[in-house]
Amino acid sequence: RGGGKKPFNQKGTGGARQGTIRAPHYPGGGIALGPKPRKYDQKTPKKMIRLALYSALSDRAALSRVALVDSYAAWSEPKTKQAIVALEALGLSGKVLVVLTREDHTAALSFRNLDNVRTIDAGELNTYDVLNADWVLFSESSLPTAKESN
């Protein structure tokens, strides 16, 4: 782009002083007071985030789209087939959000390979995932964790 060198001497030419050919009044020069990068991020209040999640869960509950499982303790090893059978037994079809705890590691491994199933830790439960899913599946151990973390 150039413009690093002073175009002519400060004094003795009779013209106005110029520092660079990239000044705004030069052809091909810069933009006077042009746009400056700025962050427009705003933090959503915690109470609003919590209320949105409660509203999303209430919506799913009103549509009878929330299911509850006792536990996954009987699952000794991860098997995707076992997860498919469990979903069919509960009558869950479409997108399913499975809310798990850290202790439900075997279940997480069983569900993770299914296309229409998303697993999430109870502490990370969020409004987007609840609204994006047709069904929300909780285990009894994940309910208290989901409630206290939100």
N, C-alpha and C positions, 0 to 999 in steps of 0.2 A: 504494500500500500504506500509505503514511503512516507514522506512528511517529517522525517527526523531532523533534517538540516534546516536551519534558518534560511528562508528564501533570499533575503538580501540584508545588508547591514542595517543596524538599528538607526544609525544617524547618517546624515549626509546625502540621502537620496531625495529628500523632499516629500516622500510618500509616508503614509501611515506605517507605524511599526507592525511587523508581521513576525510571528514565531514559527508558523508551520503552514504548509499548503493544504493541510487537512482541517483547517478551521472551518466553521459552518458557512461563512460567507464566500468561500472558494467553491468553484465548480468541482464536484467530486469530493467535497469536504464532508465532514461529519454532520450528525444531526444535533442541533442545539437542544439541550435539555431532553435528550431522547429517553426511551423507556429504560428503566433499571430493573434488574431481576429482583423479585420479592416473593417471599413465602406467603401464601394465602391460607395456610393450614389453620384450622380452628379445632380446639379440643372439645369433644362432646362431653357434657357433664356426666359423671358416673351414675347419678340417679336416672338420667334419661336413658342411658345404655341399659340399666337394670330394668326399667319400665318397658323398654322395647322388647327385651327378652321375655319378660313375664307376659306381655301382650301376645307375642308369637306363640308361646307355650299354651296360653289360654285359647288361642285360635285353634291350635291343633287338638286340644282337649275338647273344645266345643264341637269339633267335627268328628270326635271319637277316633282320632288318629294318633293316640299315644298308647303304647303297650308297655307292660311291665313284666320282667322275668325275675324269678326268685334269685338265681345265681348261675354262674357258669362253672361252679366248682366241680361238677361231674365231668367236665371236659378235660380229660387227662392229657391229651395231646392235640395239637392244632390240626384240624381237618376241615377243609372247605366244604366237603359234602355234608358234614355235621351242621355247619352253619346254614346251608341251603335247606336241610330238613327242618331245622328250627324255625326258619322264616316261613316255610310252607305250613308248618304246624300252627303257627300263630296267625296265618292268613295275611301276611304282609306282602304287598306287591307294590311295584313302582319304586321310587327312591326312598331308601330307608336310612335314617341317621341312628347309629348305634352308639349310645352314650355309655362309656366304660370307665372303670377305675384302673389304677396302675396294677392292681392285683389280677385283673381280668386279661392278662397278657395272652393266654392261650386263645381266648375268644377273639382278641384283636388280630392275631395271626390267622385265625380261621375266617374271619369276615373280610380281611383286607384285599383278597383277590377277586371279590365279587364286584362287577361293574356298577350295579345300582345301589351299592351299600357304601356309606361313608362312616368310618369309626372316628370318634372324638373322645378325648379325655373329659371327664365330668367338669374339671376345673376350667376347661377351655370352651365350654358350651357358649354359643353365640347366636344372635338373632338371625344372621344370614343363613347359617346352616339349618336352623330350625325351619325357616320359611322356605328354603330350597328343597327340603325333604317332604315327601308325602306322609311318611310315618316317622315317629320318634320312638325308639326302643330304649327303655331304661332298665338297668338291673337294680335290685333293691339296695345294693351297696353303693350305686352311683347317685341315687337320689339325694342323700344328705350332703354329699360332696358338691353336687351341682347347686344345691340350695345355699350352702354357706359361702361358696366362692363367688356367687352373684348377689 
